[in-house]
Amino acid sequence: MFELDLRSRVPIYEQLVQKIKEMIIKEVLKENEQLPSVRTLSKELSINPNTIQKAYRELEIQGYIYSIPGKGNYVFPIKKDKNVEKINKLKLEIKKLISEAMYLGMAKDELVSIIDEIENSLKGGKFYD
């Protein structure tokens, strides 16, 4: 289900958070779908259950999943009208990143091609390199 790079400098829990977010964004994991239990995923990935729990906790804080005590963790339904504040924050972040990229010499065409690449990946391709 997940492939993690154990030699990466990115902590395992952060890699797991990114992978699960990617699967939610791509709708591989559907709204209200149950995530694998901490124990199951821990066995499958051969990593400490506390790492899985930390990743799930982070995803819950970020609003991607919710938990039901004693039952498990589920994908949070997307409520687009309630995400306005989050979208506005993301727009500010994107503007900062684009400004920095242009300052460092990236052309508008390169930025547009990145956006196209991301859009295509959301339609079923690979999201991250």
CNS distance restraints for C-alpha pairs under 8 A (distance, minus, plus):
assign (resid   2 and name CA) (resid  16 and name CA) 7.66 0.50 0.50
assign (resid   2 and name CA) (resid  19 and name CA) 6.91 0.50 0.50
assign (resid   2 and name CA) (resid  45 and name CA) 7.74 0.50 0.50
assign (resid   4 and name CA) (resid  12 and name CA) 7.09 0.50 0.50
assign (resid   4 and name CA) (resid  15 and name CA) 6.57 0.50 0.50
assign (resid   4 and name CA) (resid  16 and name CA) 7.21 0.50 0.50
assign (resid   5 and name CA) (resid  12 and name CA) 7.72 0.50 0.50
assign (resid   5 and name CA) (resid  15 and name CA) 7.94 0.50 0.50
assign (resid   6 and name CA) (resid  12 and name CA) 7.02 0.50 0.50
assign (resid  10 and name CA) (resid  14 and name CA) 6.60 0.50 0.50
assign (resid  10 and name CA) (resid  15 and name CA) 6.60 0.50 0.50
assign (resid  11 and name CA) (resid  15 and name CA) 6.43 0.50 0.50
assign (resid  12 and name CA) (resid  16 and name CA) 6.16 0.50 0.50
assign (resid  12 and name CA) (resid  51 and name CA) 7.32 0.50 0.50
assign (resid  13 and name CA) (resid  17 and name CA) 6.13 0.50 0.50
assign (resid  13 and name CA) (resid  51 and name CA) 5.57 0.50 0.50
assign (resid  13 and name CA) (resid  52 and name CA) 6.56 0.50 0.50
assign (resid  13 and name CA) (resid  54 and name CA) 6.57 0.50 0.50
assign (resid  13 and name CA) (resid  55 and name CA) 4.99 0.50 0.50
assign (resid  14 and name CA) (resid  18 and name CA) 6.18 0.50 0.50
assign (resid  14 and name CA) (resid  55 and name CA) 6.75 0.50 0.50
assign (resid  15 and name CA) (resid  19 and name CA) 6.17 0.50 0.50
assign (resid  16 and name CA) (resid  20 and name CA) 6.14 0.50 0.50
assign (resid  16 and name CA) (resid  52 and name CA) 7.74 0.50 0.50
assign (resid  16 and name CA) (resid  55 and name CA) 6.37 0.50 0.50
assign (resid  17 and name CA) (resid  21 and name CA) 6.05 0.50 0.50
assign (resid  17 and name CA) (resid  55 and name CA) 5.44 0.50 0.50
assign (resid  17 and name CA) (resid  56 and name CA) 7.38 0.50 0.50
assign (resid  17 and name CA) (resid  58 and name CA) 7.28 0.50 0.50
assign (resid  17 and name CA) (resid  59 and name CA) 6.40 0.50 0.50
assign (resid  18 and name CA) (resid  22 and name CA) 5.98 0.50 0.50
assign (resid  19 and name CA) (resid  23 and name CA) 6.24 0.50 0.50
assign (resid  20 and name CA) (resid  24 and name CA) 6.19 0.50 0.50
assign (resid  21 and name CA) (resid  25 and name CA) 6.05 0.50 0.50
assign (resid  21 and name CA) (resid  59 and name CA) 7.77 0.50 0.50
assign (resid  21 and name CA) (resid  64 and name CA) 7.08 0.50 0.50
assign (resid  22 and name CA) (resid  26 and name CA) 6.06 0.50 0.50
assign (resid  22 and name CA) (resid 127 and name CA) 7.23 0.50 0.50
assign (resid  23 and name CA) (resid  27 and name CA) 5.95 0.50 0.50
assign (resid  23 and name CA) (resid  28 and name CA) 4.99 0.50 0.50
assign (resid  23 and name CA) (resid  29 and name CA) 5.62 0.50 0.50
assign (resid  24 and name CA) (resid  28 and name CA) 6.00 0.50 0.50
assign (resid  24 and name CA) (resid  29 and name CA) 4.95 0.50 0.50
assign (resid  24 and name CA) (resid  30 and name CA) 6.71 0.50 0.50
assign (resid  24 and name CA) (resid  64 and name CA) 7.70 0.50 0.50
assign (resid  24 and name CA) (resid  75 and name CA) 7.39 0.50 0.50
assign (resid  25 and name CA) (resid 122 and name CA) 7.51 0.50 0.50
assign (resid  26 and name CA) (resid 122 and name CA) 5.46 0.50 0.50
assign (resid  26 and name CA) (resid 123 and name CA) 7.35 0.50 0.50
assign (resid  26 and name CA) (resid 124 and name CA) 7.21 0.50 0.50
assign (resid  29 and name CA) (resid  33 and name CA) 6.41 0.50 0.50
assign (resid  29 and name CA) (resid  75 and name CA) 7.08 0.50 0.50
assign (resid  30 and name CA) (resid  75 and name CA) 6.62 0.50 0.50
assign (resid  31 and name CA) (resid  74 and name CA) 7.69 0.50 0.50
assign (resid  31 and name CA) (resid  75 and name CA) 5.11 0.50 0.50
assign (resid  31 and name CA) (resid  76 and name CA) 5.80 0.50 0.50
assign (resid  31 and name CA) (resid  77 and name CA) 4.77 0.50 0.50
assign (resid  31 and name CA) (resid  78 and name CA) 7.33 0.50 0.50
assign (resid  32 and name CA) (resid  74 and name CA) 5.21 0.50 0.50
assign (resid  32 and name CA) (resid  75 and name CA) 4.75 0.50 0.50
assign (resid  32 and name CA) (resid  76 and name CA) 5.90 0.50 0.50
assign (resid  32 and name CA) (resid  77 and name CA) 6.29 0.50 0.50
assign (resid  33 and name CA) (resid  74 and name CA) 5.31 0.50 0.50
assign (resid  33 and name CA) (resid  75 and name CA) 5.44 0.50 0.50
assign (resid  34 and name CA) (resid  72 and name CA) 6.87 0.50 0.50
assign (resid  34 and name CA) (resid  73 and name CA) 5.74 0.50 0.50
assign (resid  34 and name CA) (resid  74 and name CA) 4.31 0.50 0.50
assign (resid  34 and name CA) (resid  75 and name CA) 6.60 0.50 0.50
assign (resid  35 and name CA) (resid  72 and name CA) 7.26 0.50 0.50
assign (resid  35 and name CA) (resid  73 and name CA) 5.51 0.50 0.50
assign (resid  35 and name CA) (resid  74 and name CA) 5.60 0.50 0.50
assign (resid  35 and name CA) (resid  75 and name CA) 7.25 0.50 0.50
assign (resid  36 and name CA) (resid  40 and name CA) 6.18 0.50 0.50
assign (resid  36 and name CA) (resid  41 and name CA) 5.92 0.50 0.50
assign (resid  36 and name CA) (resid  73 and name CA) 7.77 0.50 0.50
assign (resid  37 and name CA) (resid  41 and name CA) 6.11 0.50 0.50
assign (resid  37 and name CA) (resid  72 and name CA) 6.39 0.50 0.50
assign (resid  37 and name CA) (resid  73 and name CA) 7.44 0.50 0.50
assign (resid  38 and name CA) (resid  42 and name CA) 5.87 0.50 0.50
assign (resid  38 and name CA) (resid  49 and name CA) 5.91 0.50 0.50
assign (resid  38 and name CA) (resid  52 and name CA) 5.86 0.50 0.50
assign (resid  38 and name CA) (resid  53 and name CA) 6.35 0.50 0.50
assign (resid  39 and name CA) (resid  43 and name CA) 6.24 0.50 0.50
assign (resid  39 and name CA) (resid  49 and name CA) 6.22 0.50 0.50
assign (resid  40 and name CA) (resid  44 and name CA) 6.12 0.50 0.50
assign (resid  41 and name CA) (resid  45 and name CA) 5.96 0.50 0.50
assign (resid  41 and name CA) (resid  46 and name CA) 7.98 0.50 0.50
assign (resid  41 and name CA) (resid  49 and name CA) 7.94 0.50 0.50
assign (resid  41 and name CA) (resid  52 and name CA) 7.34 0.50 0.50
assign (resid  42 and name CA) (resid  46 and name CA) 5.49 0.50 0.50
assign (resid  42 and name CA) (resid  47 and name CA) 5.17 0.50 0.50
assign (resid  42 and name CA) (resid  48 and name CA) 6.00 0.50 0.50
assign (resid  42 and name CA) (resid  49 and name CA) 5.19 0.50 0.50
assign (resid  42 and name CA) (resid  52 and name CA) 6.66 0.50 0.50
assign (resid  43 and name CA) (resid  47 and name CA) 6.98 0.50 0.50
assign (resid  47 and name CA) (resid  51 and name CA) 7.04 0.50 0.50
assign (resid  47 and name CA) (resid  52 and name CA) 7.78 0.50 0.50
assign (resid  48 and name CA) (resid  52 and name CA) 6.97 0.50 0.50
assign (resid  49 and name CA) (resid  53 and name CA) 6.17 0.50 0.50
assign (resid  50 and name CA) (resid  54 and name CA) 6.02 0.50 0.50
assign (resid  51 and name CA) (resid  55 and name CA) 6.27 0.50 0.50
assign (resid  52 and name CA) (resid  56 and name CA) 6.19 0.50 0.50
assign (resid  53 and name CA) (resid  57 and name CA) 6.04 0.50 0.50
assign (resid  54 and name CA) (resid  58 and name CA) 6.20 0.50 0.50
assign (resid  55 and name CA) (resid  59 and name CA) 6.21 0.50 0.50
assign (resid  56 and name CA) (resid  60 and name CA) 6.14 0.50 0.50
assign (resid  56 and name CA) (resid  65 and name CA) 7.61 0.50 0.50
assign (resid  56 and name CA) (resid  73 and name CA) 7.67 0.50 0.50
assign (resid  57 and name CA) (resid  61 and name CA) 6.24 0.50 0.50
assign (resid  58 and name CA) (resid  62 and name CA) 6.19 0.50 0.50
assign (resid  59 and name CA) (resid  63 and name CA) 6.19 0.50 0.50
assign (resid  59 and name CA) (resid  64 and name CA) 5.33 0.50 0.50
assign (resid  59 and name CA) (resid  65 and name CA) 5.81 0.50 0.50
assign (resid  60 and name CA) (resid  64 and name CA) 5.77 0.50 0.50
assign (resid  60 and name CA) (resid  65 and name CA) 4.82 0.50 0.50
assign (resid  60 and name CA) (resid  66 and name CA) 5.51 0.50 0.50
assign (resid  60 and name CA) (resid  67 and name CA) 7.59 0.50 0.50
assign (resid  63 and name CA) (resid  76 and name CA) 6.91 0.50 0.50
assign (resid  64 and name CA) (resid  75 and name CA) 6.14 0.50 0.50
assign (resid  64 and name CA) (resid  76 and name CA) 5.35 0.50 0.50
assign (resid  65 and name CA) (resid  73 and name CA) 6.56 0.50 0.50
assign (resid  65 and name CA) (resid  74 and name CA) 5.37 0.50 0.50
assign (resid  65 and name CA) (resid  75 and name CA) 4.38 0.50 0.50
assign (resid  65 and name CA) (resid  76 and name CA) 4.52 0.50 0.50
assign (resid  66 and name CA) (resid  73 and name CA) 5.68 0.50 0.50
assign (resid  66 and name CA) (resid  74 and name CA) 5.38 0.50 0.50
assign (resid  66 and name CA) (resid  75 and name CA) 6.43 0.50 0.50
assign (resid  66 and name CA) (resid  76 and name CA) 5.78 0.50 0.50
assign (resid  67 and name CA) (resid  71 and name CA) 7.66 0.50 0.50
assign (resid  67 and name CA) (resid  72 and name CA) 5.67 0.50 0.50
assign (resid  67 and name CA) (resid  73 and name CA) 4.25 0.50 0.50
assign (resid  67 and name CA) (resid  74 and name CA) 6.07 0.50 0.50
assign (resid  68 and name CA) (resid  72 and name CA) 5.54 0.50 0.50
assign (resid  68 and name CA) (resid  73 and name CA) 6.39 0.50 0.50
assign (resid  68 and name CA) (resid  74 and name CA) 7.98 0.50 0.50
assign (resid  79 and name CA) (resid  83 and name CA) 6.61 0.50 0.50
assign (resid  80 and name CA) (resid  84 and name CA) 7.27 0.50 0.50
assign (resid  83 and name CA) (resid  87 and name CA) 6.02 0.50 0.50
assign (resid  84 and name CA) (resid  88 and name CA) 6.14 0.50 0.50
assign (resid  85 and name CA) (resid  89 and name CA) 6.36 0.50 0.50
assign (resid  86 and name CA) (resid  90 and name CA) 6.22 0.50 0.50
assign (resid  87 and name CA) (resid  91 and name CA) 6.12 0.50 0.50
assign (resid  88 and name CA) (resid  92 and name CA) 6.46 0.50 0.50
assign (resid  89 and name CA) (resid  93 and name CA) 6.38 0.50 0.50
assign (resid  90 and name CA) (resid  94 and name CA) 6.01 0.50 0.50
assign (resid  91 and name CA) (resid  95 and name CA) 6.08 0.50 0.50
assign (resid  92 and name CA) (resid  96 and name CA) 6.29 0.50 0.50
assign (resid  93 and name CA) (resid  97 and name CA) 6.24 0.50 0.50
assign (resid  94 and name CA) (resid  98 and name CA) 6.01 0.50 0.50
assign (resid  95 and name CA) (resid  99 and name CA) 6.00 0.50 0.50
assign (resid  96 and name CA) (resid 100 and name CA) 6.19 0.50 0.50
assign (resid  97 and name CA) (resid 101 and name CA) 6.07 0.50 0.50
assign (resid  98 and name CA) (resid 102 and name CA) 6.05 0.50 0.50
assign (resid  98 and name CA) (resid 111 and name CA) 7.82 0.50 0.50
assign (resid  99 and name CA) (resid 103 and name CA) 6.07 0.50 0.50
assign (resid 100 and name CA) (resid 104 and name CA) 6.18 0.50 0.50
assign (resid 101 and name CA) (resid 105 and name CA) 6.42 0.50 0.50
assign (resid 101 and name CA) (resid 106 and name CA) 5.48 0.50 0.50
assign (resid 102 and name CA) (resid 106 and name CA) 4.79 0.50 0.50
assign (resid 102 and name CA) (resid 107 and name CA) 6.42 0.50 0.50
assign (resid 102 and name CA) (resid 108 and name CA) 7.59 0.50 0.50
assign (resid 106 and name CA) (resid 110 and name CA) 6.44 0.50 0.50
assign (resid 106 and name CA) (resid 111 and name CA) 7.19 0.50 0.50
assign (resid 107 and name CA) (resid 111 and name CA) 6.62 0.50 0.50
assign (resid 108 and name CA) (resid 112 and name CA) 6.16 0.50 0.50
assign (resid 109 and name CA) (resid 113 and name CA) 6.08 0.50 0.50
assign (resid 110 and name CA) (resid 114 and name CA) 6.29 0.50 0.50
assign (resid 111 and name CA) (resid 115 and name CA) 6.40 0.50 0.50
assign (resid 112 and name CA) (resid 116 and name CA) 6.19 0.50 0.50
assign (resid 113 and name CA) (resid 117 and name CA) 6.01 0.50 0.50
assign (resid 114 and name CA) (resid 118 and name CA) 6.20 0.50 0.50
assign (resid 115 and name CA) (resid 119 and name CA) 6.10 0.50 0.50
assign (resid 116 and name CA) (resid 120 and name CA) 6.10 0.50 0.50
assign (resid 117 and name CA) (resid 121 and name CA) 6.13 0.50 0.50
assign (resid 118 and name CA) (resid 122 and name CA) 6.24 0.50 0.50
assign (resid 118 and name CA) (resid 127 and name CA) 6.43 0.50 0.50
assign (resid 119 and name CA) (resid 123 and name CA) 6.68 0.50 0.50
assign (resid 120 and name CA) (resid 124 and name CA) 7.06 0.50 0.50
assign (resid 120 and name CA) (resid 125 and name CA) 6.33 0.50 0.50
assign (resid 121 and name CA) (resid 125 and name CA) 3.91 0.50 0.50
assign (resid 121 and name CA) (resid 126 and name CA) 5.04 0.50 0.50
assign (resid 121 and name CA) (resid 127 and name CA) 4.94 0.50 0.50
assign (resid 122 and name CA) (resid 126 and name CA) 7.68 0.50 0.50
assign (resid 122 and name CA) (resid 127 and name CA) 6.57 0.50 0.50
